[in-house]
Amino acid sequence: MAPTPDEAGYVLPLPPSVPRTRPNAFARWFGRTLLRLGGWRMVGAFPDLPRAVLIGAPHSSNWDGVWGFAAKLALGLDVKILGKHQLFWWPMGPILRKLGVIAVDRSAAHGVVEQAASLITQARQFWFGLAPEGTRKPVERWKPGFWKIAKAANVPVVPAYFHYPDRIIGIGPAFDLTDDMAGDIQRIRGWYRPWHGKHHGTP
């Protein structure tokens, strides 16, 4: 039986293996309050995985980040994203780190994919998040970075979606990758077909 939303009715329970932030009652209350005021709820079930690449789509508005951040706080989910190391100046650096952003040097000899995959493989628990579309505009093709990171780290891809017509943030089943990058991306993108973003339809 799939897990049901917790007593607040807005977020899902996290399985034991999924990384969590340090307990913070105010942060969880604040996240749930944002979701409630926005009319959002969560559906689906988180897979019990210690390491994964979490993708979010359709990405069509800056509001996606607001609701995604609210869900992250409400859940207590410790998911990391990468940010340019130039952004980590005072006082932004400590704030970004608190929000789960990790500095990455895009000019380094080993690229972003290698840096992200290394972070995942070296940790006992690590979820890495990104938007596969790479932009808020409609795209013909997804950027393959998420696939390359998951493949290099040998972890599955967990899909999350924003469905604006019904104000739903959904979590789908984990996708294990093959050696066929194009086929895997097409398969995952096809799973997103029913969901609609704020400013355009399916990804």
Backbone hydrogen bonds, N-H to C=O, Kabsch-Sander energy under -0.5 kcal/mol:
donor,donor_aa,acceptor,acceptor_aa,energy
6,D,11,V,-2.6
9,G,6,D,-2.0
18,V,15,P,-1.0
21,T,76,G,-2.4
28,R,24,N,-2.1
29,W,25,A,-2.3
30,F,26,F,-3.0
31,G,27,A,-2.5
32,R,28,R,-2.4
33,T,29,W,-2.4
34,L,30,F,-2.3
35,L,31,G,-2.1
36,R,32,R,-2.7
37,L,33,T,-2.8
38,G,34,L,-2.1
39,G,35,L,-0.8
39,G,36,R,-0.8
40,W,35,L,-2.6
41,R,167,R,-1.5
42,M,10,Y,-0.7
43,V,169,I,-1.8
45,A,171,I,-0.9
46,F,13,P,-0.5
49,L,47,P,-1.9
52,A,126,F,-1.7
53,V,156,P,-2.1
54,L,52,A,-0.6
54,L,128,F,-3.3
55,I,53,V,-0.5
55,I,158,V,-2.3
56,G,130,L,-1.5
57,A,160,A,-1.8
60,S,58,P,-0.8
64,D,61,S,-1.4
65,G,62,N,-0.8
66,V,62,N,-1.0
67,W,63,W,-2.5
68,G,64,D,-2.6
69,F,65,G,-2.5
70,A,66,V,-2.2
71,A,67,W,-2.3
72,K,68,G,-2.3
73,L,69,F,-2.4
74,A,70,A,-2.8
75,L,71,A,-2.5
76,G,72,K,-1.8
77,L,72,K,-1.4
78,D,19,P,-2.1
79,V,77,L,-1.2
80,K,127,W,-3.0
81,I,100,G,-2.0
83,G,102,I,-2.7
85,H,104,V,-1.8
87,L,84,K,-1.9
88,F,85,H,-1.4
89,W,87,L,-1.6
92,M,89,W,-1.0
93,G,89,W,-2.2
95,I,91,P,-1.2
96,L,92,M,-3.1
97,R,93,G,-2.4
98,K,94,P,-2.0
99,L,95,I,-1.5
100,G,97,R,-1.4
101,V,96,L,-2.7
102,I,81,I,-2.9
104,V,83,G,-2.4
106,R,104,V,-0.9
108,A,105,D,-1.5
111,G,109,A,-0.5
115,Q,111,G,-2.3
116,A,112,V,-2.9
117,A,113,V,-2.7
118,S,114,E,-2.2
119,L,115,Q,-1.9
120,I,116,A,-1.9
121,T,117,A,-2.6
122,Q,118,S,-1.9
123,A,120,I,-1.0
126,F,50,P,-2.4
127,W,78,D,-0.7
128,F,52,A,-2.4
129,G,80,K,-3.3
130,L,54,L,-1.9
134,G,131,A,-0.9
143,K,132,P,-2.4
146,F,143,K,-0.6
148,K,144,P,-2.4
149,I,145,G,-2.5
150,A,146,F,-2.4
151,K,147,W,-2.9
152,A,148,K,-2.5
153,A,149,I,-2.1
154,N,150,A,-0.8
154,N,151,K,-0.5
155,V,150,A,-2.3
157,V,175,F,-2.4
158,V,53,V,-3.0
160,A,55,I,-2.5
161,Y,170,G,-2.1
162,F,57,A,-0.9
163,H,161,Y,-0.6
163,H,168,I,-3.1
164,Y,162,F,-0.8
164,Y,196,H,-2.4
166,D,163,H,-0.7
167,R,163,H,-0.6
167,R,164,Y,-0.6
168,I,163,H,-2.1
169,I,41,R,-2.5
170,G,161,Y,-1.9
170,G,168,I,-0.6
171,I,43,V,-1.8
172,G,159,P,-3.0
175,F,157,V,-3.2
176,D,174,A,-0.6
181,M,179,D,-1.0
184,D,180,D,-2.6
185,I,181,M,-2.6
186,Q,182,A,-2.3
187,R,183,G,-2.3
188,I,184,D,-2.6
189,R,185,I,-2.9
190,G,186,Q,-2.1
191,W,187,R,-1.2
192,Y,188,I,-0.9
192,Y,189,R,-0.5
193,R,190,G,-1.4
195,W,192,Y,-2.1
197,G,200,H,-1.2
197,G,201,G,-0.8
